[in-house]
Amino acid sequence: MIKRFENYPLKNHHTFGLNVYAKFYYEYSTTNDLLEILGDPLLTNHACLLLGGGSNLLFLEDFKGLVLHSAILGIEVVEADEKTVVVKVGAGVDWDALVEWSVTNGFGGLENLSWIPGDVGAAPVQNIGAYGVEFKDVFVKAEGVYMHNGQSFSIEKDACAFGYRDSIFKNELKNKVIITRVYIRLDKDPEFLLDYGHVRKAVEKLGAPSLKNVRQAIVDIRSEKLPDPKVFGNAGSFFKNPVVDASVLAAIRARYPDVPFYEMADNQMVKIPAGWLIEKAGWKGQSLGQAAVHQHQALVLINMGQASGREILVLAEKIEADIKHKFNIVLHREVNVVG
Ligand SMILES: Cc1cc2nc3c(=O)[nH]c(=O)nc-3n(C[C@H](O)[C@H](O)[C@H](O)COP(=O)(O)OP(=O)(O)OC[C@H]3O[C@@H](n4cnc5c(N)ncnc54)[C@H](O)[C@@H]3O)c2cc1C
């Protein structure tokens, strides 16, 4: 089924809670519906935006083109061996509903990625990650169609150029393909990854490690740490943690011996938490009009209620310039700016 709307409000379709509209908004529930839409003459002279849960987007203004939203559902085990199952998932499935399904069915691999907003189709786009796990760790392949001619494609893990919050879908294939289904491999006999942040402690509070307890521990940690988009619109981490040369770290360490960092496994680079840099630069809790840096989590920019997308962007730009000036580090955005 295709649902078609014109001058459609997007406020409830993204997590910054901005008062923006789409000129056209189409929702499709099968690949055939999607192919029908791709044949619509509207697409020859209108821009197109793929929208999942809108939890990684910042709209600067109304979207004057066509917003396409997948409602392709379904979670199905399509292969199994002694130790693992391969699961086919529709792009329109809510990410956390998939995590809940995996935990309920006793399949491990997704539990550390609990409570990340958004839809399954967007998970490979920025290779979502949390608490020591990235989507690439379970990813087998994605299927979808090319936007310009509707031809189908299938792409396996090795071809996806997965990196830290990065993939081929954010680069070479950006605005070229629509992911319709994702295949993931989960463990029947999961090993728990508890040595990240306070995960082990939070699990111990709940009892023995189990899929259910790990998921609950992650939900508890996240709900304490991150602002609820229903209260203050936000898109989670606004910036990526910068990966810099060891000499940049040394310069910062001379001034701040306590700077936290993580050594990258394969080279001389280190990752510094962007939230630490932003906090040290004095931005935590600061606001600009109705846009603000969250008072408990400096990596998250929030809409205090009536912010415009541009206000949030201006705040982000000021932070970027200040971090460059104070630490000689260029911050890169995790959030996709639209407009
Ligand atoms: C409170 C909060 C916490 C968060 N925590 C985390 C976290 O811990 N880790 C993390 O990695 N992220 C986190 N995020 C960011 C966000 O949840 C993820 O990036 C998520 O995968 C976005 O999914 P979405 O469906 O909302 O994508 P959208 O925001 O709708 O879209 C994101 C990008 O994917 C593209 N896209 C969407 N669907 C498709 C498709 N079917 N085919 C091709 N391209 C598509 C869009 O065009 C856009 O470029 C958080 C966000 C919030 C609000």
The ligand as a Tripos MOL2 file, in Angstrom:
@<TRIPOS>MOLECULE
LIG
   53    58     1     0     0
SMALL
NO_CHARGES

@<TRIPOS>ATOM
      1 C1         18.3130    9.9880   21.8070 C.3       1 LIG1
      2 C2         19.1420    9.4440   20.6620 C.ar      1 LIG1
      3 C3         20.1650    8.5520   20.9190 C.ar      1 LIG1
      4 C4         20.9330    8.0320   19.8620 C.ar      1 LIG1
      5 N1         21.9170    7.1410   20.1630 N.ar      1 LIG1
      6 C5         22.6830    6.6160   19.1700 C.ar      1 LIG1
      7 C6         23.7090    5.6480   19.4560 C.ar      1 LIG1
      8 O1         23.9200    5.2500   20.5960 O.2       1 LIG1
      9 N2         24.4480    5.1770   18.4240 N.ar      1 LIG1
     10 C7         24.2300    5.5750   17.1340 C.ar      1 LIG1
     11 O2         24.9350    5.0830   16.2450 O.2       1 LIG1
     12 N3         23.2570    6.4760   16.8300 N.ar      1 LIG1
     13 C8         22.4770    6.9930   17.8020 C.ar      1 LIG1
     14 N4         21.4990    7.9120   17.5050 N.ar      1 LIG1
     15 C9         21.3130    8.3500   16.0990 C.3       1 LIG1
     16 C10        20.2010    7.5610   15.3440 C.3       1 LIG1
     17 O3         19.3590    6.9170   16.2560 O.3       1 LIG1
     18 C11        20.7750    6.5310   14.3760 C.3       1 LIG1
     19 O4         21.6180    7.1640   13.4480 O.3       1 LIG1
     20 C12        19.6710    5.7870   13.6110 C.3       1 LIG1
     21 O5         20.2040    4.7060   12.8670 O.3       1 LIG1
     22 C13        18.8930    6.6980   12.6550 C.3       1 LIG1
     23 O6         17.7950    5.9480   12.1760 O.3       1 LIG1
     24 P1         16.5510    6.6890   11.5310 P.3       1 LIG1
     25 O7         15.6470    5.6350   10.9830 O.co2     1 LIG1
     26 O8         15.9670    7.6310   12.4950 O.co2     1 LIG1
     27 O9         17.2690    7.4450   10.3280 O.3       1 LIG1
     28 P2         16.9460    8.8770    9.7290 P.3       1 LIG1
     29 O10        17.3770    9.9310   10.7130 O.co2     1 LIG1
     30 O11        15.5530    8.9340    9.2350 O.co2     1 LIG1
     31 O12        17.9420    8.8850    8.4960 O.3       1 LIG1
     32 C14        19.3470    8.8380    8.6940 C.3       1 LIG1
     33 C15        20.0430    8.7330    7.3340 C.3       1 LIG1
     34 O13        19.7570    7.4700    6.7400 O.3       1 LIG1
     35 C16        19.1470    7.6380    5.4560 C.3       1 LIG1
     36 N5         18.1770    6.5620    5.3010 N.ar      1 LIG1
     37 C17        17.0810    6.3270    6.0650 C.ar      1 LIG1
     38 N6         16.4310    5.2350    5.6350 N.ar      1 LIG1
     39 C18        17.1320    4.7610    4.5720 C.ar      1 LIG1
     40 C19        16.9430    3.6500    3.6860 C.ar      1 LIG1
     41 N7         15.9160    2.8200    3.7900 N.pl3     1 LIG1
     42 N8         17.8650    3.4660    2.7030 N.ar      1 LIG1
     43 C20        18.9290    4.3050    2.5680 C.ar      1 LIG1
     44 N9         19.1350    5.3750    3.3640 N.ar      1 LIG1
     45 C21        18.2460    5.5940    4.3530 C.ar      1 LIG1
     46 C22        18.5070    9.0130    5.5220 C.3       1 LIG1
     47 O14        18.2660    9.5630    4.2570 O.3       1 LIG1
     48 C23        19.5340    9.7730    6.3370 C.3       1 LIG1
     49 O15        20.6130   10.1800    5.5330 O.3       1 LIG1
     50 C24        20.6870    8.4410   18.5320 C.ar      1 LIG1
     51 C25        19.6480    9.3620   18.2790 C.ar      1 LIG1
     52 C26        18.8730    9.8490   19.3210 C.ar      1 LIG1
     53 C27        17.7620   10.8020   19.0300 C.3       1 LIG1
@<TRIPOS>BOND
     1     1     2 1
     2     2     3 ar
     3     2    52 ar
     4     3     4 ar
     5     4     5 ar
     6     4    50 ar
     7     5     6 ar
     8     6     7 ar
     9     6    13 1
    10     7     8 2
    11     7     9 ar
    12     9    10 ar
    13    10    11 2
    14    10    12 ar
    15    12    13 ar
    16    13    14 ar
    17    14    15 1
    18    14    50 ar
    19    15    16 1
    20    16    17 1
    21    16    18 1
    22    18    19 1
    23    18    20 1
    24    20    21 1
    25    20    22 1
    26    22    23 1
    27    23    24 1
    28    24    25 2
    29    24    26 1
    30    24    27 1
    31    27    28 1
    32    28    29 2
    33    28    30 1
    34    28    31 1
    35    31    32 1
    36    32    33 1
    37    33    34 1
    38    33    48 1
    39    34    35 1
    40    35    36 1
    41    35    46 1
    42    36    37 ar
    43    36    45 ar
    44    37    38 ar
    45    38    39 ar
    46    39    40 ar
    47    39    45 ar
    48    40    41 1
    49    40    42 ar
    50    42    43 ar
    51    43    44 ar
    52    44    45 ar
    53    46    47 1
    54    46    48 1
    55    48    49 1
    56    50    51 ar
    57    51    52 ar
    58    52    53 1
@<TRIPOS>SUBSTRUCTURE
     1 LIG1         1 GROUP 0 **** ****
